[in-house]
């Protein structure tokens, strides 16, 4: 570290960039730092080098940035480069907890004590010591630096500016890594909902920044996303039915962020009672007491909806209305519909005709207009009693009005010839 490098010594240049790096780490929550130094206690002579010259100078604690900078700015370079022993000793420097553990090794030389950093790295891994090493080679030829590839991720710093950029990259990758987990919660507050598209907009705008199809990982937990820029604030749209929105989301830099969103869902499914002539009927679905159409679901489909009450307009003939249908968490809400029958009519010539259903109390309700251009056709009708009123299209007198009563049964055909 006493070698000349860009107008000064490596140690002085390293102090400069190292201070910038420590300053950047100030204020990051849940972060503790420590400093281990090697080659600073014993002088190297032609006949001796102290391969035990490695020491934890500043133990792990919060807000010890000043102590670390102070030591680095005053330390002297004297000794050798015992990388393997320093790496092995550093594993014992960490607190015994489940926190994420990271080593950043900065060196201007290779192992000088005839030991093998690769073997130490392997031993740490075999012992289950979860440490993520980053190796920064300060002015080392890449050909030689590659000998430390077994230890961890390599970064080459051949110039002062590249050293500055490397340290920013290392801190970003190792310490400031930002991740996000969208917890789509069910009615009990557990993040079990998934398989839905999410839009992330820049907050307060329609500038769509990210689109993700939510998934659960192999552990059945919401998957972790690492590509979201923490500098922006976001508005989230979860494309459920109805959609769920969450505004003003802040992503905290350098942390694993949990974004909870209430998305409890259940399913609506239709069943036909008895035989039917039409299994694919459109159903207009609205939120209860809200007239706006939310979705049109066919009776042959199953669809998920946010837990709540819904109004249904089943587009059979005649139409069927269901109000305040209750959708509950992770359950099927079954809607039973009487199977339709088929009504086939044949006119000998063009007629004006309308069809009414008998309400059973002496009143009739319109359900269908016949197309005068069609002399024959087939109409799917719900079970019930019907009355057709008709008049020849060419007739100029209402005296030609006629009527015909008939019944429809589920799965049955009814034929009328006029």
C-alpha positions in Angstrom: 0.0 0.0 0.0 3.1 2.3 0.1 3.5 2.0 -3.7 3.0 5.2 -5.8 -0.4 5.4 -7.4 -1.7 8.4 -9.4 0.4 11.0 -7.7 0.3 9.7 -4.2 0.5 6.4 -2.3 -2.0 3.6 -2.6 -2.8 4.0 1.1 -3.6 7.7 0.8 -5.8 7.1 -2.2 -7.5 4.3 -0.5 -8.2 6.5 2.6 -9.8 9.1 0.3 -12.2 6.7 -1.3 -12.7 4.6 1.8 -13.9 7.8 3.7 -16.3 8.6 0.9 -17.7 5.0 1.1 -18.1 5.1 4.9 -19.9 8.5 4.6 -22.3 7.0 2.1 -23.2 4.2 4.6 -24.2 6.7 7.4 -27.9 6.8 8.1 -28.8 3.3 6.7 -31.1 1.6 9.2 -30.3 -1.8 10.6 -26.7 -1.7 9.5 -23.7 -2.4 11.7 -20.0 -2.1 10.5 -16.7 -3.5 11.7 -13.1 -3.1 10.6 -10.5 -5.8 10.5 -7.0 -4.7 9.3 -4.0 -6.8 8.4 -0.3 -6.1 7.8 -0.3 -3.0 10.1 1.3 -4.2 13.3 4.6 -6.0 12.5 7.4 -4.8 10.2 8.4 -7.1 7.3 12.2 -7.9 7.3 14.2 -9.9 4.8 14.0 -12.9 7.2 10.5 -12.5 8.8 6.9 -11.7 8.0 4.2 -11.9 10.6 1.4 -14.0 9.1 -0.7 -13.5 12.3 -0.8 -9.8 11.7 -4.5 -9.4 11.4 -6.8 -7.8 14.0 -10.3 -6.7 14.5 -9.7 -3.0 15.2 -13.3 -1.7 15.3 -15.9 -4.3 16.4 -19.5 -4.4 15.1 -21.8 -1.8 16.4 -24.2 0.8 15.0 -23.1 4.4 14.3 -19.3 3.6 14.5 -18.6 5.3 11.2 -16.4 7.9 12.9 -14.3 5.3 14.7 -13.7 3.4 11.4 -12.7 6.5 9.5 -10.4 7.7 12.4 -8.5 4.4 12.4 -8.1 4.2 8.7 -6.8 7.7 8.5 -4.1 7.0 11.0 -3.1 3.4 10.3 0.4 2.6 9.0 1.3 0.0 6.4 4.1 -2.2 7.7 3.5 -5.9 7.2 2.5 -8.7 4.9 -0.7 -9.9 3.3 -2.3 -12.8 5.3 -5.5 -12.9 3.3 -6.5 -16.5 4.3 -6.0 -16.0 8.0 -7.8 -12.7 7.9 -10.7 -14.2 6.0 -11.0 -17.1 8.5 -10.7 -14.7 11.5 -13.3 -12.3 10.1 -16.0 -15.1 10.2 -15.8 -14.9 14.0 -16.1 -11.2 14.1 -19.8 -11.2 13.3 -22.6 -11.3 16.0 -24.2 -14.7 16.5 -27.5 -13.9 14.9 -29.5 -14.4 11.8 -28.5 -11.0 10.2 -27.1 -10.8 6.7 -23.3 -11.1 6.9 -21.0 -9.4 4.3 -17.2 -9.2 4.0 -15.6 -6.6 1.7 -11.9 -7.5 1.2 -9.7 -4.7 -0.1 -6.2 -5.7 -1.0 -3.3 -4.5 -3.2 -1.6 -7.9 -3.2 -2.2 -11.6 -3.2 -1.8 -14.1 -0.4 1.7 -13.8 1.0 1.8 -16.5 3.7 1.7 -19.6 1.6 -1.9 -20.3 2.6 -4.9 -20.8 0.5 -7.8 -18.4 0.6 -9.9 -20.8 -1.6 -9.7 -23.5 1.1 -10.8 -21.1 3.8 -13.7 -19.9 1.7 -14.7 -23.6 1.2 -14.4 -24.4 4.9 -16.6 -21.4 5.8 -19.2 -22.6 3.3 -19.1 -26.2 4.6 -19.6 -25.0 8.1 -22.8 -23.2 7.0 -21.4 -19.7 7.8 -23.5 -17.5 5.5 -21.0 -14.8 4.5 -21.1 -13.0 1.2 -17.5 -12.0 0.2 -16.6 -9.2 -2.2 -12.9 -8.8 -3.3 -11.6 -5.4 -4.4 -8.2 -5.6 -6.1 -6.5 -2.3 -5.7 -4.1 -1.9 -8.6 -3.6 -5.6 -9.1 -3.3 -7.1 -12.6 -6.5 -8.9 -13.4 -4.6 -12.1 -14.3 -3.4 -12.3 -10.7 -6.6 -11.0 -9.1 -8.5 -13.9 -10.7 -6.7 -16.2 -8.3 -9.1 -14.9 -5.6 -12.2 -15.6 -7.7 -12.9 -18.6 -5.4 -13.3 -16.3 -2.4 -16.1 -14.1 -3.8 -17.1 -11.6 -6.4 -14.2 -9.8 -8.0 -13.9 -6.1 -8.7 -10.8 -4.6 -10.4 -9.7 -1.1 -9.5 -6.8 -0.1 -11.7 -7.3 3.6 -11.4 -8.4 6.1 -8.7 -11.7 6.8 -10.5 -12.4 3.1 -11.1 -11.7 2.4 -7.4 -14.3 5.0 -6.6 -16.9 3.5 -8.9 -16.0 -0.1 -7.8 -16.7 0.9 -4.1 -20.0 2.4 -5.1 -20.9 -0.7 -7.0 -19.8 -3.0 -4.1 -21.8 -1.0 -1.6 -24.8 -1.0 -3.9 -24.6 -4.8 -4.5 -23.6 -5.8 -1.0 -25.1 -3.4 1.4 -27.6 -1.1 -0.3 -29.4 -3.9 -2.2 -33.1 -3.0 -2.3 -35.7 -5.6 -2.6 -39.5 -5.6 -2.5 -42.1 -8.2 -1.6 -45.7 -7.5 -2.4 -47.8 -9.3 0.2 -51.3 -9.8 -1.3 -53.2 -10.6 1.8 -56.3 -12.8 2.3 -59.1 -12.1 4.7 -57.0 -13.4 7.6 -54.0 -11.2 6.8 -51.8 -13.9 5.3 -50.0 -13.3 2.0 -51.6 -16.1 0.0 -53.2 -14.3 -2.9 -51.2 -14.4 -6.2 -51.4 -14.9 -10.0 -52.5 -11.4 -10.8 -50.9 -8.5 -12.8 -49.6 -5.5 -10.9 -48.9 -2.0 -12.3 -46.4 0.4 -10.6 -46.9 4.0 -11.7 -44.7 6.9 -10.7 -46.8 8.4 -7.9 -49.4 11.0 -9.1 -48.8 10.2 -12.8 -49.8 7.8 -15.5 -46.2 7.0 -16.1 -46.1 3.2 -15.9 -42.7 2.2 -14.5 -43.0 -1.6 -13.8 -45.4 -4.4 -14.6 -45.2 -7.7 -12.7 -47.3 -10.9 -12.7 -47.3 -11.7 -9.0 -46.2 -15.2 -8.0 -45.3 -17.3 -4.9 -41.8 -18.7 -4.7 -40.8 -22.3 -4.0 -41.4 -21.7 -0.3 -44.9 -20.5 -1.0 -44.0 -16.9 -0.1 -44.4 -13.8 -2.3 -41.5 -13.6 -4.6 -38.8 -11.0 -4.0 -38.3 -8.3 -6.6 -34.9 -6.5 -6.9 -35.3 -4.2 -9.9 -37.4 -1.4 -8.4 -35.7 2.0 -8.2 -36.0 3.2 -4.6 -35.6 6.9 -5.6 -39.2 7.2 -6.8 -42.5 7.0 -5.0 -45.1 4.7 -6.6 -48.8 4.1 -7.0 -49.8 0.5 -7.2 -52.7 -1.1 -9.1 -53.4 -4.7 -8.5 -55.6 -5.9 -11.4 -58.1 -8.0 -9.4 -61.9 -7.6 -9.8 -62.5 -5.0 -8.7 -58.9 -3.6 -8.9 -57.1 -2.7 -5.7 -55.1 0.5 -5.5 -52.4 1.7 -3.1 -51.0 5.2 -3.5 -47.8 6.8 -2.3 -45.6 3.7 -1.8 -42.1 4.5 -0.6 -39.4 1.9 -1.2 -36.7 2.1 1.5 -33.2 1.9 0.0 -30.9 -0.9 1.2 -33.7 -2.9 2.8 -36.1 -5.7 2.1 -39.5 -3.9 1.8 -42.8 -5.6 2.5 -45.7 -3.9 0.8 -49.0 -5.2 2.3 -52.1 -5.1 0.1 -55.5 -6.4 1.1 -56.6 -8.6 -1.8 -58.9 -11.3 -0.3 -60.6 -13.2 -3.1 -63.2 -15.9 -3.7 -64.8 -17.3 -6.8 -68.1 -17.3 -8.6 -69.2 -20.4 -10.4 -72.5 -21.2 -12.2 -74.3 -24.5 -12.1 -77.3 -25.6 -14.2 -80.1 -27.6 -12.6 -81.1 -30.4 -14.9 -80.4 -30.5 -18.6 -79.8 -27.3 -20.6 -79.7 -26.2 -24.2 -77.2 -23.4 -23.6 -74.3 -23.7 -21.2 -72.5 -20.5 -22.1 -74.7 -17.5 -21.0 -73.2 -14.1 -20.4 -73.6 -12.7 -16.9 -73.3 -9.0 -16.1 -71.7 -8.5 -12.7 -71.6 -5.3 -10.6 -70.6 -4.5 -7.1 -73.6 -4.5 -4.9 -75.5 -1.2 -5.2 -73.1 0.1 -7.8 -74.7 0.1 -11.3 -71.4 0.2 -13.2 -70.5 -3.0 -15.0 -67.5 -4.6 -13.3 -67.3 -7.7 -15.5 -69.1 -10.0 -17.9 -68.6 -13.6 -17.0 -69.9 -16.5 -19.0 -71.7 -19.3 -17.1 -69.1 -21.7 -18.3 -66.3 -19.8 -16.6 -65.0 -19.5 -13.1 -63.8 -16.1 -12.0 -62.2 -14.6 -8.9 -63.5 -11.5 -7.2 -62.5 -9.5 -4.2 -64.4 -10.6 -1.1 -67.7 -8.7 -0.8 -71.3 -8.6 -2.2 -72.2 -8.5 -5.9 -75.3 -8.1 -8.1 -75.7 -10.4 -11.0 -77.8 -10.0 -14.2 -77.8 -13.4 -16.0 -78.6 -12.7 -19.7 -80.9 -15.7 -20.2 -84.4 -15.2 -21.7 -86.0 -14.0 -19.6 -83.2 -12.5 -17.6 -82.4 -13.7 -14.0 -81.3 -11.2 -11.3 -79.4 -12.1 -8.2 -78.7 -9.4 -5.6 -76.2 -9.2 -2.8 -74.4 -12.4 -3.8 -71.8 -13.0 -1.1 -68.2 -13.9 -2.2 -66.1 -15.3 0.6 -62.4 -16.0 1.0 -61.0 -18.9 -1.0 -64.5 -20.4 -1.5 -66.7 -21.1 -4.5 -70.0 -19.1 -4.5 -72.3 -21.3 -6.6 -75.1 -19.8 -8.6 -77.7 -22.3 -9.6 -79.7 -21.7 -12.8 -82.5 -23.7 -14.2 -81.5 -25.4 -17.4 -82.9 -23.8 -20.6 -85.1 -25.4 -23.2 -85.3 -24.6 -26.9 -88.2 -22.9 -28.6 -88.3 -23.4 -32.4 -90.9 -21.4 -34.4 -91.9 -21.4 -38.0 -94.1 -18.7 -39.7 -95.7 -19.3 -43.1 -95.0 -15.7 -44.0 -93.5 -12.6 -42.3 -95.1 -11.7 -39.0 -94.6 -9.0 -36.4 -94.4 -10.9 -33.1 -93.4 -10.5 -29.4 -93.0 -13.1 -26.7 -94.1 -12.7 -23.0 -93.6 -14.8 -20.0 -96.5 -15.6 -17.7 -95.9 -14.4 -14.2 -98.6 -16.7 -12.9 -100.7 -13.9 -11.4 -102.5 -12.9 -14.6 -99.7 -10.6 -15.8 -97.2 -11.0 -18.6 -93.7 -9.5 -19.0 -92.1 -8.9 -22.3 -89.0 -11.1 -23.0 -88.3 -11.2 -26.8 -89.0 -9.5 -30.1 -89.1 -11.8 -33.2 -87.2 -10.7 -36.3 -89.8 -10.2 -39.1 -87.1 -11.1 -41.7 -86.8 -14.6 -40.2 -89.6 -17.1 -40.9 -88.0 -19.7 -38.6 -85.4 -19.6 -35.8 -84.5 -21.2 -32.5 -84.6 -19.3 -29.1 -83.2 -20.6 -25.8 -85.8 -19.9 -23.1 -85.9 -20.5 -19.3 -88.5 -23.0 -18.0 -91.9 -21.4 -17.7 -95.2 -20.6 -19.4 -95.1 -18.2 -22.4 -97.5 -16.4 -24.7 -96.7 -15.2 -28.1 -98.7 -12.3 -29.7 -98.4 -11.9 -33.5 -99.8 -10.3 -36.6 -99.0 -10.7 -40.3 -96.5 -8.0 -41.3 -98.5 -7.1 -44.3 -101.8 -6.7 -42.4 -103.1 -3.2 -42.0 -105.7 -4.1 -39.3 -105.1 -5.0 -35.7 -108.0 -7.5 -36.1 -105.4 -9.9 -37.4 -103.7 -10.2 -34.0 -103.3 -13.7 -32.8 -101.8 -15.4 -29.8 -100.3 -18.8 -28.8 -99.6 -20.3 -25.4 -96.8 -22.8 -24.8 -94.5 -24.1 -22.1 -90.8 -24.6 -21.9 -89.0 -27.3 -19.8 -85.3 -27.7 -19.1 -83.5 -29.5 -21.8 -86.6 -30.0 -23.9 -87.5 -28.8 -27.4 -90.8 -27.0 -28.1 -92.0 -26.5 -31.7 -94.6 -24.0 -32.9 -95.9 -23.7 -36.5 -98.0 -20.7 -37.4 
